Amino acid sequence: MEKILQSQSSQELMDIEEQYGAHNYQPLDVVLSRGEGVWVWDVEGNRYMDCLSAYSAVNQGHAHPRILEALIQQAQRLPLTSRAFRNDQLGRFYQQLCDLTGYDMVLPMNTGAEAVETALKAARKWGYQEKGVPDGQAEIIACEGNFAGRTISIISFSSEAQYRAGFGPYTPGFKLIPFGDAGALEAAITPNTVAFVFEPIQGEGGVIVPPDGYLRRVRDLCTRHNVLMVADEIQTGLGRTGELFACDHEHVRPDVVIIGKALSGGFYPVSAVLSGREVLGVFRPGDHGSTFGGNPLGAAVAQAALSALVDERMIENAAVIGEYFQDQLAEINSPHVKEVRGKGLMIGVELKDSAGGARRFCEALQHKGILAKETHHNIIRFAPPLVITHADVDWALERIRPVLLMD
Ligand SMILES: *Cc1c(COP(=O)(O)O)cnc(C)c1O
């Protein structure tokens, strides 16, 4: 059976995927079957540099050997207990994560969206129990252009028409303000505001970097008005921007941090909410949970993924190589490019309206051996694994240059 599958061409595999699968994605037409570090191979054996890293879930590089070993070892011992029983990996995972981040408490989930939902629930309960907001009146402020996942409550505060269309009725209790505008936050806060949920750099929104000082002003406002500052660092966190968290660039410590994606190095869905005791401490047994959240396999994988990130100095590498990559991209004198921006290895190249959209550039890059994905029609995102070297970036630039300079 395996032989038969392996002999199928990319075209055949794409055809069966289209035939049987729901069409909720429009992937590049490349069918991958193997990965190592920054490289992936398609079923015909063509090699590509991965400049998306599964939306930053593969910060540690594909098939990182140390994480793989942890996965295999734990899978052989004990994959799942449920939280009805304890397991010998969960406490160790908590301790490592708290030691690394300085937070007091962890609540583990699986996907990013689940962790966001968890943070929203924690913020509401904190609001009623600790802040004294009247029952049912809690308000949560979020930003236009945000991306926080695809559940009904999360799309209820999306400003993206397509994410919402056809999926109402929506969850109430959210208010939207422009991103990067601290004055708008101050104006939107009421006595019933429990949280401000934001991405320090908007990822899916198009690699939008807020003005310098924004995070500090948000911190001050949240403190002054007793509103929880909730950073969604699912994409920006764990080294992507050249710091452990993107909020670290402004030395700002949110009350709640949400992480996911690279928390497992791409092997397995692991997400978590981090906070002080005053927030996650509101949960009592039975308030919230997940069958797979905190399972020993995920906990073992996450420990190895965090160790790899720190021990192999990937965060420092992201800062140094990211700056080089961004500078070199900015030097390409392309008539199509409006702006190159980002932090660390989270880089967006925004194209002019006259460029005809980012998709054709991503397809041209694919033919040269680079996989990047457009976001918001006119932005090409470059977010390779954090293990990328100078030489790898030079290899990529040799191929990116002619593509950005094409007609
Ligand atoms: C990817 C992402 C999520 C959702 O994570 P899933 O694992 O896809 O549910 C939430 N917030 C941000 C900022 C993300 O980039």
The ligand as an SDF file (V2000), in Angstrom:
LIG
                    3D

 15 15  0  0  0  0  0  0  0  0999 V2000
   -2.1890   30.7550   13.8020 C   0  0  0  0  0  0  0  0  0  0  0  0
   -2.6750   31.7540   14.7610 C   0  0  0  0  0  0  0  0  0  0  0  0
   -3.7410   31.4740   15.6430 C   0  0  0  0  0  0  0  0  0  0  0  0
   -4.5430   30.2040   15.5620 C   0  0  0  0  0  0  0  0  0  0  0  0
   -3.8060   29.0490   15.7410 O   0  0  0  0  0  0  0  0  0  0  0  0
   -4.3990   27.6440   15.2080 P   0  0  0  0  0  0  0  0  0  0  0  0
   -3.4210   26.6410   15.7400 O   0  0  0  0  0  0  0  0  0  0  0  0
   -4.4090   27.7160   13.7190 O   0  0  0  0  0  0  0  0  0  0  0  0
   -5.7610   27.4970   15.7780 O   0  0  0  0  0  0  0  0  0  0  0  0
   -4.0850   32.4430   16.5590 C   0  0  0  0  0  0  0  0  0  0  0  0
   -3.4330   33.6160   16.6260 N   0  0  0  0  0  0  0  0  0  0  0  0
   -2.4100   33.9110   15.7930 C   0  0  0  0  0  0  0  0  0  0  0  0
   -1.7100   35.2280   15.9390 C   0  0  0  0  0  0  0  0  0  0  0  0
   -2.0070   33.0120   14.8250 C   0  0  0  0  0  0  0  0  0  0  0  0
   -1.0300   33.3320   13.9780 O   0  0  0  0  0  0  0  0  0  0  0  0
  1  2  1  0
  2  3  1  0
  2 14  2  0
  3  4  1  0
  3 10  2  0
  4  5  1  0
  5  6  1  0
  6  7  2  0
  6  8  1  0
  6  9  1  0
 10 11  1  0
 11 12  2  0
 12 13  1  0
 12 14  1  0
 14 15  1  0
M  END
$$$$
